[in-house]
């Protein structure tokens, strides 16, 4: 009987939970890290898994209006957790602030605004953000050194009404909830 059960288990395909649009969100954007306020002089984004299942980001890519990053390495993003994504040269400095993975050809984030998107391995767009510099809602902070933070993950497409300049004294809150 044990041999039959083992054989059935071996022949049964492993079912992984399907990812759905908005399961993983771009929740923070550091497009203009200079002049530095407290965080490293590196461009980065923060991702958050808002689903109730762990999601492996292997092969996912980050793109903007002009480019597409290389694939993300194997990394399992747990439910209700964050991840910092940047280029390889920023990983050491950003890892001090939280879990960070590099991608090759990380898109150059335009200071005045850009269209970012997160693409799953199967090609589906999981989340997209078309940010503008007026989203900072603060003339001083839009000049650099401050990140843009999503204020409510339940409204991933609300635009300017759901984003603001970070209120953290460091200029951003990578891998933390919006302050």
Helices and strands as residue ranges (DSSP letters): H 2-11, E 24-30, E 44-49, E 55-56, E 61-63, E 76-77, E 81-86, G 88-90, H 91-95, E 100-102, E 113-119, E 125-132, G 133-136, G 141-143, E 148-150, G 159-162, E 163-165
